[in-house]
Amino acid sequence: MSSHRLLAALRGAKRGVISLHLVVDEEEALAVLEEIFIKDDGPASALVMAAARDSFRRLLAPSLEGETLSIARQRAEEMAIDVFADNLRQLLLEPPLGRRWVLAIDPGFRTGCKLVVLDPLGKLIHSDVIYPHEPHNRTKEAGAKVARICQEYDVEVIAVGNGTAGRETESFLQRINLPREITIVPVNESGASVYSTSARARSEFPDQDATVRGAVSIGRRLQDPLAELVKIEPQAIGVGQYQHDVEPSSLRRSLDDVVVACVNQVGVDVNAASIELLARVSGLGPKLAEAVVRYRDEHGPFRSRRDLLAVPRLGPKAFEQAAGFLRIREGDNPLDRTAVHPERYPIVERMARDLRVTVAELMENEKLLRKLELEDYVNEDGGVGASTLQDIFNELFRPGRDPRREYEAFSFAPGIKEIGDLQVGMNLPGIVTNVTSFGAFVDVGVHQDGLVHKSELASSFVAVPGEVVKVRQRVMVKVLDVDLERRRIALSMRR
């Protein structure tokens, strides 16, 4: 039985919907016991066999069933956690829009669409509400307000939540007369409502209601998915498989490791990061993250990594662990915006001296960097080997560059808004929202994800769907079947 089928069966058994048993071939088992315990045809043989049969039925069979199911469940849980962790990693490392002015919209029908304007650093500048849809139909007024806001704040991108009224709001925005060419981007809003009612959101926006906070989350996760999603429990983001059926502490530990790894891989702007983001940096944690932000608020932006040593309770050990993952974009030392650890600054300074240039002149200068002979700087006794020097060299080529892919705008097929708009045979663009052991779910813009079974992921055999598709990947799919009554969509990626 596959892992997802076993977990589903165990869930059903736990709720009393089904009865789950592992059946052992009794005759085969008794034959094994007979071979072990029956030595001859003496008068006691029949009695021994009767005892073996009784012990098997009462004791051994139930014990075998429980132990085997326990082992199978553990393996299934490990696979489910691995799938969840891989999906979360892909989601956190989704390409960021970057520092752009954003108008974020949390769509709605009866309650209207909440609008928020975010500056390039994600700060809330303005909030409003429009009512372009049923039952209000104040479309003209809403269009004029959106156009005015876009003009007033030099909005570059409009982020639209993909929940209720999301596709209708996209269509509305495409029809109005915007002041210039503005990209309209659908944003997965899973977990935004969780953030909007959290203590963190209430602390950050004490004077705003939950709908405004939700809109802010939608806009910020477009600007920088990693920085925003770390504020939300991974279980609420919606990329797991049977996450409620696995051992909670194992799941939490695995997901926490993924978040920390992603944060450290990307690096953190210490002058702009939230407490939640800083808390995920190796060597810091929640308490030191709060201390860093408090010091930053009281003394202004950090000018160098060494300034971090002035933060109360942030000692040399924590600094040694965290410094390489913290970035200072416009600091006094150009190396502070790179992944080069302060311990290795003398090596780079020596490289620059050898070439008779400054460190700033050396960075990103391919002609100069190619003149370096890395083996001249190897110092095994000092812990500087060839691999460390190669990492430094690579970082000098691309100092402080974000390792995530470049952002690419995406839009769903026009005219496809509801499940009833789908027809068998249609080819549509979509975004992978979740990857499981049996296939992938794809959003094609109709408020209901479709399933691409693993047999339809490629023309060849696919054993592990995660090796073919990733969460947030842009794909083209073909509609195989639409079940309106059960709201199920079958899709294919086979060519």
ZIFENPE-V842313 format. One record per pair of residues at least 12 apart in sequence whose ideal C-beta (glycine too) atoms are under 8 Angstrom apart, sorted by the first residue. I is the first residue (numbers start at 1). J is the second residue. D is the distance in whole Angstrom. If there is no record, write none. Layout:
i = {I:I}
j = {J:J}
d = {D:D}
This chain:
i = {1:2:2:3:3:3:3:3:4:4:4:4:4:4:4:6:6:6:7:7:7:7:7:7:7:8:10:10:10:11:11:20:21:22:22:22:22:24:24:24:26:26:26:29:29:29:30:30:30:30:33:33:33:33:34:34:37:37:77:77:77:77:79:80:80:80:80:80:80:80:81:81:81:81:82:83:83:83:83:83:83:84:84:84:84:84:84:84:84:85:85:85:85:86:86:86:87:87:87:87:87:87:88:88:88:88:88:88:88:88:89:89:89:90:90:90:90:91:91:91:91:91:91:92:92:92:92:92:92:92:93:93:93:93:93:93:94:94:94:94:95:95:95:95:95:96:96:96:96:96:96:96:96:97:97:97:97:97:97:98:98:98:98:99:99:99:100:100:100:100:101:101:101:101:101:101:101:101:101:102:102:102:102:102:102:102:102:102:102:103:103:103:103:103:103:103:103:103:103:103:103:103:104:104:104:104:104:104:104:104:104:104:104:104:104:105:105:105:105:105:105:105:106:106:106:106:106:106:106:106:107:107:107:107:107:107:107:107:108:108:108:108:109:109:109:109:109:109:110:110:111:112:112:112:112:113:113:113:113:113:113:113:113:114:114:114:114:114:114:114:115:115:115:115:115:115:115:115:116:116:116:116:116:117:117:117:118:118:118:118:120:121:122:122:122:122:122:122:122:124:124:124:124:125:126:126:127:127:127:128:128:130:130:130:132:132:133:133:133:133:139:142:143:143:143:143:146:146:146:147:147:147:147:150:150:150:150:151:155:156:156:157:157:157:157:157:158:158:158:158:158:159:159:159:159:159:160:160:160:160:160:160:161:161:161:161:161:161:161:162:162:162:162:162:162:162:163:163:164:166:166:166:167:167:167:167:167:167:167:167:168:170:170:170:170:171:174:183:184:185:185:185:185:186:186:186:186:187:187:187:187:188:188:188:188:188:188:189:189:189:190:190:190:190:191:191:191:191:191:191:191:192:192:192:192:193:193:194:194:194:195:195:195:195:195:195:196:196:196:196:196:197:197:198:198:200:200:201:201:201:217:226:226:226:226:226:227:227:227:230:230:230:230:230:230:231:231:234:234:234:235:235:238:238:239:239:239:239:240:241:241:241:259:260:260:260:263:263:263:263:264:264:264:264:265:266:266:266:267:267:267:267:267:267:268:268:268:268:269:269:269:270:270:270:270:270:270:270:271:271:271:271:271:274:275:275:275:276:278:278:281:281:281:282:282:282:283:283:283:283:283:283:284:284:284:287:288:288:288:288:291:291:291:291:292:292:292:295:295:295:301:302:302:303:303:303:304:304:304:304:304:305:305:305:305:305:305:305:305:306:308:308:308:320:323:323:324:324:324:324:325:327:329:333:333:334:334:334:334:335:335:335:335:337:337:338:338:338:338:338:339:339:339:340:340:340:344:344:344:347:347:347:347:348:348:348:350:351:351:354:354:355:355:355:362:363:363:364:364:364:364:366:369:369:369:372:374:374:374:374:377:408:410:410:410:411:412:412:412:412:412:413:413:413:413:416:416:416:416:417:417:418:418:419:419:419:419:419:419:419:420:421:422:422:422:422:422:423:423:424:424:424:424:425:425:426:426:427:427:427:427:428:428:428:428:428:428:429:429:429:429:430:430:430:430:430:430:430:430:430:430:431:431:431:431:431:432:432:432:432:432:432:433:433:433:434:434:435:435:435:435:435:436:437:437:438:438:438:439:439:439:439:439:439:439:440:440:440:440:440:440:442:442:442:444:444:444:446:448:448:449:450:450:450:450:450:451:451:451:451:452:452:452:452:452:453:456:456:456:456:456:456:457:457:457:458:458:459:459:469:475:476:477:477:477:478:478:478:478:479:480}
j = {72:437:438:75:76:79:80:437:76:80:241:242:436:437:438:72:73:76:73:76:77:80:242:245:246:242:69:73:245:242:245:69:65:64:65:68:69:61:64:65:56:57:61:56:60:61:49:52:53:56:49:52:53:56:49:52:49:52:245:246:247:250:437:240:241:242:243:245:246:437:246:250:251:254:254:240:241:435:436:437:466:234:239:240:241:243:251:254:255:254:255:257:258:435:466:470:239:240:434:435:466:471:234:237:239:240:255:258:259:471:258:261:262:470:471:472:473:225:229:237:239:471:472:225:226:229:230:258:259:262:226:262:265:266:403:404:225:226:404:472:404:405:406:407:408:222:223:224:225:226:402:404:407:157:185:222:223:224:407:120:223:224:407:120:121:223:120:156:157:223:117:118:119:120:153:154:155:156:157:117:118:155:156:157:158:159:219:222:223:115:116:117:118:146:149:150:153:155:157:158:159:219:116:117:118:158:159:161:187:215:216:218:219:220:222:158:159:160:161:169:215:218:161:163:189:192:211:214:215:218:160:161:163:164:165:166:168:169:133:164:165:211:133:134:135:164:165:168:135:136:211:129:130:131:136:129:130:131:132:133:142:165:169:127:128:129:211:212:214:215:127:128:129:130:145:146:149:215:128:212:215:216:219:149:153:155:216:219:220:223:223:272:216:219:220:223:224:227:228:205:208:212:216:153:149:153:208:212:215:145:149:142:145:146:169:172:165:168:169:172:172:172:172:175:176:177:173:176:178:176:177:178:179:178:179:180:182:179:182:182:183:182:183:184:185:222:173:182:183:184:185:185:187:218:219:222:173:184:185:186:187:218:186:187:189:192:214:215:218:186:187:188:189:443:445:447:189:447:447:186:189:447:186:412:416:417:418:445:446:447:417:184:186:411:412:417:414:409:411:222:409:410:411:410:411:412:445:218:219:221:222:221:238:431:433:443:472:214:217:218:236:237:238:239:217:229:232:233:236:237:238:214:217:218:221:210:214:232:233:236:213:214:217:228:231:232:210:211:213:214:217:210:213:231:232:231:276:213:217:231:231:262:263:266:277:404:273:274:277:259:263:274:276:277:280:274:276:255:258:259:251:255:433:434:433:434:435:471:434:434:436:437:280:280:281:282:277:280:281:325:280:281:282:325:403:402:403:404:325:326:327:339:400:402:281:325:326:327:327:328:329:292:296:302:308:326:327:328:296:301:302:328:329:293:289:290:293:289:292:293:322:325:326:321:322:325:317:318:319:320:321:322:314:318:322:313:311:313:314:318:311:312:313:314:308:311:314:310:311:312:328:328:331:328:331:332:328:331:332:333:336:319:323:326:328:331:333:336:342:342:322:323:326:343:341:342:339:340:341:342:339:400:400:345:359:359:360:363:399:348:359:363:399:399:400:363:395:396:399:400:391:395:400:392:395:396:384:388:392:377:384:389:392:362:392:396:377:372:377:372:376:368:371:372:396:396:399:396:397:398:399:397:393:396:397:393:386:389:390:393:389:474:429:431:474:429:428:429:430:444:445:428:429:444:445:428:444:445:446:445:446:446:447:446:447:448:482:484:487:489:484:446:444:446:479:482:489:479:482:479:480:481:482:478:479:478:479:476:477:478:479:444:445:476:477:478:479:444:474:475:476:442:443:444:445:450:474:475:476:477:491:443:472:473:474:475:469:470:471:472:473:475:449:471:472:449:471:465:466:469:470:471:465:464:465:453:454:465:451:452:453:454:456:457:465:452:454:457:465:468:469:475:477:491:477:489:491:489:487:489:489:477:479:489:490:491:488:489:490:491:469:477:491:492:493:490:480:490:491:492:493:494:469:493:494:493:494:494:495:493:493:493:491:492:493:491:492:493:494:491:492}
d = {8:6:7:7:4:4:6:6:8:7:7:7:6:5:6:6:7:5:8:5:7:6:4:5:8:7:8:6:7:7:5:8:7:7:4:5:6:6:6:7:7:8:8:6:8:7:8:7:6:6:8:4:8:6:6:7:8:6:8:4:6:7:6:8:5:5:7:7:5:8:6:6:6:5:8:8:5:7:6:6:7:8:7:4:6:6:7:8:7:5:6:8:5:7:5:8:4:7:6:6:8:5:5:7:6:8:6:5:7:8:5:8:6:4:4:6:8:7:7:7:6:5:6:7:5:6:8:7:7:4:7:6:8:7:8:5:5:8:7:5:5:5:6:4:7:8:6:4:6:7:7:6:6:6:8:5:5:8:5:8:7:8:7:4:7:7:6:4:6:7:7:7:6:6:6:5:5:5:8:7:5:7:7:5:7:6:5:6:6:6:7:6:8:7:6:6:7:4:8:5:7:8:5:8:6:8:4:8:8:5:7:5:3:8:7:7:7:5:7:6:7:7:5:8:7:7:6:5:4:6:6:6:7:6:4:5:7:4:8:6:6:8:5:6:7:7:5:8:6:8:7:5:6:4:7:7:5:7:7:8:8:7:6:7:8:6:4:6:7:4:7:5:7:6:8:7:7:7:8:6:4:5:6:6:5:7:7:5:7:7:8:6:8:7:5:6:7:8:8:7:8:8:6:7:7:7:7:5:7:7:7:4:6:7:7:5:6:6:8:7:7:7:7:8:4:7:7:6:7:6:6:6:6:6:6:8:6:4:6:7:7:7:5:8:6:7:6:6:7:5:7:5:5:6:5:4:7:6:7:6:7:8:8:6:4:7:8:8:5:5:6:6:6:7:8:8:5:8:7:6:8:7:8:7:8:4:8:6:7:7:6:6:6:8:8:7:8:5:7:6:6:7:8:7:7:7:7:5:8:6:5:8:8:8:7:7:8:7:8:5:7:6:4:8:8:7:4:8:4:5:7:5:4:6:8:7:6:6:7:4:7:7:5:8:6:5:4:7:4:4:6:5:8:7:8:6:7:4:8:8:8:6:7:6:8:8:7:7:5:6:7:8:5:5:6:7:5:4:8:7:7:8:7:7:7:5:8:5:8:7:4:7:5:5:8:7:6:4:6:7:8:7:6:5:6:6:6:6:6:7:5:6:8:8:6:6:6:6:5:8:6:7:8:6:7:4:7:6:7:4:6:6:7:8:5:6:5:8:6:7:5:5:7:5:6:6:7:5:7:7:3:4:8:7:5:7:7:7:6:6:5:6:6:6:7:5:7:7:5:7:8:6:7:7:5:5:7:5:5:6:6:8:5:6:6:7:8:5:6:7:8:7:7:7:6:5:6:7:4:8:8:6:7:7:8:6:5:6:7:6:6:8:8:6:4:8:5:7:4:5:8:5:8:6:5:8:7:7:6:6:6:7:7:7:7:7:7:6:7:8:8:6:6:7:7:5:5:7:7:8:6:7:7:6:6:7:7:5:7:6:6:7:7:6:6:8:8:6:8:7:3:5:6:7:7:7:7:6:6:7:7:6:7:5:7:5:7:6:6:7:6:7:8:6:5:5:7:7:8:5:7:6:7:7:6:7:4:6:7:5:8:5:8:7:6:8:7:7:7:8:6:4:6:4:8:7:8:6:7:5:8:5:6:7:6:7:5:7:6:6:5:6:5:7:8:7:7:5:5:6:7:6:7:8:7:7:6:7:6:5:4:5:7:7:6:5:8:7:5:8:5:6:6:6:7:8:8:8:5:6:7:7:8:3:7:4:7:7:6:7:8:6:5:6:5:7:7:8:7:4:6:6:6:5:8:7:7:5:6:8:6:7:4:6:6:7:5:8:8:6:5}
